[in-house]
Amino acid sequence: MNSQANKSVIITLIVISQFACTSLWFAGNAVISDIQQYLHIESNLTGYIITSVQFGFITGTLISSFFTISDRFSPSKIFFASAIAGAVSNLGIYYFADGFSTLILFRFFTGVFLAGIYPVGMKIASDYSEKGLGKALGFLVGALVLGTAFPHLLKSISQNTPWKYMIIFISLCSVMGGTIILLFVPDGPFRKKSNKMNFGTFIKVFRNKNFRSAAFGYFGHMWELYAFWTFIPLILNTFHFYNPQLSINISLISFFAIAIGGVGCVTGGYLSLKFGNAKVAFFALLISGMCCLISPLLFQMNFLLFMGVIFLWGMTVVADSPQFSTLVAETAPKDSIGTALTIVNSIGFSITILSIQMLSLLQSFQDSKYIYTILLLGPVAGLYAMLPLLRIHNLKNN
């Protein structure tokens, strides 16, 4: 098998594993009403459950970046160990959670171990990609998107199935994904191992102005992304409130609204080969920002137009993610790519907590149809941060 064919097989295996393991992310949200009933919790858990995962992910990425774990040790083995531990934490929701506190604790630890899956998966892909990383990460982040959406699909097609079986199934998926990486994806040929802890990596990577531009563009993107994913069921419920005559399958449409982002990631990956990573990231962020701007008008649209905008939003809100990650990887020191990706992920996911909690707060005293305009702050800041990289790209092509 030639090297290009071998790389394609490896990237495919990483994509499958990433999809299987990142299904852990929204496993709790998809069955949230069942969990509330099972644990006799009356308060609204939506914001708490996803925020606890984000806090866990941030904690895991901070630990990983502080000790430069993904650059010092085998990324494939880290991925496998994290997939197994994440599966066990997910199972804890059913087998050990006995109230609000323990539920949040198990979701927190699931997030901690996801820090050894998502950024490490990107690190593994970068170790196999001397060129065309944007395309490879397009497929990889697309797998994350499908993994995120997958629990909503399971919920929609298994309405009468006990929720514990969905939790068990998703944990088994994670075990499968980790095992695939361990058995079939060795450390890549372009991996540059760091042999010691470097506590100054954080400062070192941000000294590069191109790295800062890519990172801050990513931060603006993250302000919008997970808030949109978390609140898409509420957006659909609000539309149904204004259009009670319609019959809407919230779980199924939520799945498609998130999953279509996978198409956006893959499409963006191919477009990056022609137009460049910076330009694809910039225009995807611009379009999703426009969707934030017109969000109050969504609930006055007819159903077909509403769905068109929701799917456009779902496609573009994440299409820039693999391109930002590529720009981060390309502008980071070669022996610190894994740590740089992890640092940027950590800060980005910290930002998601702020936007999710702000939306949760706003919905308590503001008409729900207006609150999503607050997400526009992220794209505006991200687009501004991206301007230097865009100018560099235009100079190279003129």
N, C-alpha and C positions, 0 to 999 in steps of 0.2 A: 504494500500500500504506500503511495507517495505521500510526501509530507503534507501537501494541501488537503488530500483526502482524509489523512489521519487527523488533521486539525478540525475538519468539518465534523468528523465523528465525535471528537472530544468536546467541541462546542455544543453539539446536539445532546450529549450526555449531561453536560453541565446545565443546559437549559431544562432538561427533564427533571434533574435533581433539584434545581432551584424552584421550579414549579411545585414539586412535591413537598418540599420543606417549607416554603413560604406560605403554604396553605394554613400554617399555624397562626399567621398574623391576625386574621379576622375570624378565626374559628369561634371565639366567644361571642363576637357581635352577631353572627348569623343566627345563633340560638339564644339570644339574650332574653327574650320573653320566657322561654322554657327554663332558663337558669334562674330567673327571678322567682318563678313559681316554685321551682324545686327547693330553693334556699329560703323561700318566704321573705324575699326582699322587696319592699314596696317602692323605694326610690328609683328614679330613672338612672340606669346603669350605663347608657351608651357612651357618654363622655368619659366616665371613670374607667371602663374596661379598656378602651383603646389607649387612653392616656397612660394607664399602668403598663401596657405593653411598650409604649414609646419610652417611658421612664426606664424600663428594663433594658431596652435596646441602647439607650444613651449610656446607661451604666456599663453595659457590656463593651460598647465601643470605646468608652473612656479608659477602661481597664486594658483593653487590647492595644489602644494607641499609646498609653503610658508605658507599657512594657514592650512595645513594638512586636507583639506576638506573631502577627501574620507574616512579618518579614524575617523573623528568626526561626520559626518552626514550620514544618510541612503544612501548607494550606489545606491539602486534601485531608490530612488527619484531623486538623482543626474542624473542618467542615463536618466530617463524620461524627466526631465527638459531640459537636454542637447539635447536630440533627437528632442524635439519640437522646441527649439531655432535654432538648426542646420537646420531643415527643413525650417524655416522662412528665415534664411540667404541664403539658396540655392535658394528659390523662388525670393529673391531680385535680382538675376542675370537677370531675365527676367522683373520683374515688376518695378524695380527702377534703375537698372544700366543704365547710359546714356553715358558712356565713359570708358576709360581705368582705371581711378582712382577709380570710384565707383565699377567697376567690381572687381578690386583687393581688394577693401575694403570688399565686400560681401564674397569673397573667404577667406579672412583673418578671418572674424568672423565665417565662417563655420568651419575653423580649430580650432578656440578657443573652440567651442562647441563640436567638436570631442574629445577634451581632457577630456570631461565628459562622453564619450562613450567607447572608446577603452581601456584605462587603467582601467577605472571603471568596465567595463565588466570583465576584468581579475581579479580584486579585488573581484567581486561577486562570480566568479567561485572558487577562492581560499577560500572564506568563506564557500563553500559547499564541499571542498575537503581536508580532513585530510590526505589522501593518494592518489596517482595516479594523482597528479595535472598535470604532464607532458602530460598525455593522454587527460585530460580535456582541457588543453590549446591548444593541438594539434587541436582539433575540433574548439575551439574558434578562434584561429588565422587563421585556414582554412576558417572560415566564413568571417574574415576580408579580406582575399585574394579574395574570391568569390565576396564580396561586392566591392572591388577595381576594379575587372575585369568586373563586371556587366554592367556598362555604355558602355563599348566597345561592349558587346553583343547586348545591346539595339540599339546602333548605327548601327551595321551591319545588323540587321533584320528590321530596320525601316528607311531605306535610304530616303524614300519619306515622312516620318512623320515630321511635324514641330518640331524643336528642343525644343521648349518651353514645348511640351507635355512630353518629356523625363525628363526635369527639374522638372515638376509638379509631375510626377509619382515617381521619386526618393524621392522627399520630402514627399509624401504620405507614401512611404515605411518606411521612418525614423519615422514618426508619429506612424505607426503601430508597429514598433519595440520597441519604447519607451513605448507604451501603454501595450504591452505584459509584459514587465519587471515590470511596476507599478502594474498591476493587478494580475500577476501570480507568480512573483519571489520576495518573501519577503527576508529580510536580512538573511544571512546564519547562520547556527548553530555554526560555528567555527569563526565567526566574533569576534574580540577583539576590542572593541571601545576605542578610545582615547578621553578623556574628555576635553582636553585643547590643545591649539596651542603649538607646539614645534618647535621653529625656529632653533633648533640645530640638527634636524633630518638629514639634508644633511651631516653634519660632522659625526654624529653618525654612519650612515650606511656605510660610506666609510672607517671607521676605521677597519672593518672586511675584512681581506685579501681575504677570499673566496668570499665575496660580490664584492670586487674590481675585482677579476678575472672574475666572471660572467658578471659584468657590462662592463668591457673593451672588453670582447669577443663580447658582444652585440653591442658595439659601432663600432667595426670592421665590423660586419655583416650589420649594418645600413648604413655604407659608400657605400656599394654595392647595397643594396636592392632597395631603392626608385629610385635611378638613373637608374637601370635596368628597373623597371616598367615604369618610365617616358619616357625612350628612346627606348623602344621596338618597337614602330611604326617607329622610325627613322632607327633602325637596319633593319627592314623589308623593308623599302623604299630603303635603301642602297643596300640590297641584290637584290631588283628589278632593281635598276640602273645597276648593273653588270649583271643581267639576264633579260633583257627587253622582252625576248620571253615568259616569264612566266606570267600567270594571277594570281595575288595574292590579296586576300581580306584582306587588312591590319587590319581593325577593328576586323574581326572574328579571325584571327590568333593572334592578340594582346590579345583578350579575352582568348583564350586557353593557350597562353604562360604564362599569369598571373594566370589564374584559376587553372592550373595544380599544382601550388604551394599549393593549398588546399589539394590535394592528398598527397603532400610531408609532409605537417603539420600533417595530420592524421596518415600517415604511421610512421612518426617519433615519434608520440605520443605512438603508440603501441610498436615500437622498444625500446622506453625508458623504458618500463616495464621490458624488458629483459636485455638490455645493459646499462641502466642508461642515465640520461639526458646529462651529460657532454660528454660522448662518442658520442652520436647521434649528438649533436650540433657541436662537433669538426669535425666529418667526413662530415657532410653536408656542413660546411663552407669550408672544404678542397676541396670538389668536385666543388662547385660553384667558388672557387678561380681558379681552373684549367680551368674552362670555360672562366674566365676573361683572363687568360694567352693565350689561343688559339684563342681568339676572332678575331684577324686579319685574321686567316685562314677560318673563317666562310664564307666569301664572295667568296671563291674559291671552296667551296663544291658544290656537286649536291644538288638538292632541298630536297631529303629525308634525307640525312645526316645533312644538315643545320637544318632542322626541328627537327631532333633527338637531336642535341646539344642544340638548343633553348629550347626545352621542358625539357631536363635534367637540364639546367641552371634555367629555371623557377621553376622547382620542388625543387631544392636544395637551391636556393637563399633565400628561406623563411622557409624551413623545420626546420632550427635551431632556428627560432624565438621563438616558444612556449617553447622550452627547455631552452633557455636563460632566458626567463621570469620566468620559474619554478625555475631555479637556483637562480635568484634574489629574488624571493618570499621566498624560503627556507632558504636563508642566511641572510635575513633581520629580524630585531626585530619583534615579532609577533604583537605588537600594532602599527607598522609603515609599514605594508606590502603595503597598498594602496599608501602611500606617497612615499615609496621606488620605487615602480613600476612607479609612476608618474615622479619622479626625473630622473630615468634612461631613460624613454621614452623621457623626455624633452631634455636631452643631446643628445640622439640618433638621434632625429629628427633635432636637430641643425646641426649635422654632415651631414645629408642628404642634407641640403641646400648647404653645401660646395661642395659635390660631384656633385650635379645636376648643380650648377653654373659653376663648373670647366669643366664639359662635354660641357655645352653650349658655354663656351669660346673656348675650344679646337676645336669644330666643325667649328668655324669661320675661323680658319687658318691652320687646319690639316686635312688630309684625314680621313674621317669618319670611315674607317675600322680599324684604329689604335687607336682611342681615348679610347676604352673601356678597354684597358689594364691598365689604370689609376685606375680602380676599384679594381685591385688586391691588392692595398695598404691596403684596409680594411680587407680582409681575412687574409693576412699575419700578420697584427697587432693583429687581433682577435685570430688567432691560437696561437700566442706567449703568449697572455694573458691567454689563456685557459690551458696552460701546467700544472700549479699547481693543478687546479681542476681535470685534467685528471690523474695526479699522485695520488691524494687522492682516486679517483675512483678505480684505479688499485690496490692500497694497500688494499682497503676494500674487493676486490674480489680475493685476493691472500692469 
